[in-house]
Amino acid sequence: MACPICNRDTDPKMRPFCSKRCADIDLGKWISGSYAIPSDDPDDLDEVLDALEREQTSPKPH
């Protein structure tokens, strides 16, 4: 099995990755939203638009 980040052989201790570095890179992608799946659901779009509207109208702390 190859590491999904760098394509090297995996380390059994870090499976499916080859190293802690590659595991951390993968975690960073999850946290940043890089692995997000696009949605065509109109309810999801409404939620995002509502959140953006609230953000623009709410007072910002200084």
Stockholm file with secondary structure:
# STOCKHOLM 1.0

chainA/1-62         MACPICNRDTDPKMRPFCSKRCADIDLGKWISGSYAIPSDDPDDLDEVLDALEREQTSPKPH
#=GR chainA/1-62 SS CBCTTTCCBCCTTTTTSSSHHHHHHHHHHHHHTTTCCCCCCHHHHHHHHHHHHHHHHSCCCC
#=GC SS_cons        CBCTTTCCBCCTTTTTSSSHHHHHHHHHHHHHTTTCCCCCCHHHHHHHHHHHHHHHHSCCCC
//
